[in-house]
Amino acid sequence: QYWVHFEERQIANLKFDLQDAAFERVRQVSELNEQLYAAFVSPVIQAFTNPWNAALLEWLHPMRTSRYLLSATFSPWMSSVAEYAQMIEKRRAPLEHHNPYFAFEQLTIEQVSRAIEESRKQRDATEERLFALLYGGESLCVASHLP
């Protein structure tokens, strides 16, 4: 069960201690990277790009390959997975709330959720520290004040 609260706000009303000098350095680095890309990388990519390479890259995209590599059309043994799924679906029933596996499932969900939330906090704090290290300035928001 979730409770959600929405408030109308304007971005101008949000208070952040922004380091203008740090963001100015970010802009300068971004522009330099864009110039280097345009001068060195873009010409190489344009030289090697043709319709055949584009089609190959399109079909090798991970989101596309995951679909056809696991399809019964491409991998005949996957048709057995569909048969097993139909067999399991016929016998499927929810667990009783007093079943120990149900309690284990709930505990696992809680632990995984907590781990995901903690890893997000750590990631955010690490990214802020890295930003401060690379571009100077103090921390930008609350995430850097985490233990």
Secondary structure, DSSP 8 states (H G I E B T S, - for coil): ----------GGG------HHHHHHHHHHHHHHHHHIIIIIHHHHHHH--HHHHHHHHHT-HHHHHHHHTSTTT-TTHHHHHHHHHHHHHH-----TTSHHHHHHHHHHHHHHHHHHHHHHHHHHHHHHHHHHHH-S---SGGGG--
